[in-house]
Amino acid sequence: MRAFHVWETVVNYASIKYCDIANGTGVRTSLFVSGCRLRCKGCFNNGAWSFLAGEPFTTEVEDKVIESLAPAYVDGLTVLGGEPTEPENAQVLAPFLERVRAVHPHKSIWLYSGYTWEDLTGRASEDVRRILRTIDVLVDGPFVQELYDITLRFKGSSNQRIIDVPTSLAAHEVVLWHDDPLFETHTM
């Protein structure tokens, strides 16, 4: 079993949810990485703030996540945290997400970050740039307890945006992702 070592620490994941329907469209595998320096008030996953939380993200775990995406009913992978773009996590996630894209090119990849698009593109390390070139959708911005809204789909507070990453990269500006019109209106 090979673990990824970055700066003398092992990169951990807090949990993995198979057949998740809450963190992106359709049925997904959701990988919750460990480690977050943002520590948003009211965070639903504060148990993943510690970089030591959970288990080591090994090659065997990578393989299991990639294998979980194979069934036709699985729409894709979502990566959450903790904070996926922390330097320790980004160094491991960049090659992993490139591998996911190569093995499953038709599956969507979503990523949640407490940093904004402007933060990520303005100060992006090469690892974060690689991640952005690989993902389809970014849910950006910190969770703000005072802006919490249970009616929002795929985000927790109204300041967060759901961004179409390939279109935004091509346009050199934020282009929001559009949901099914039925869900965008919040009416049935």
Disulfide bonds with the S-S distance in Angstrom:
none
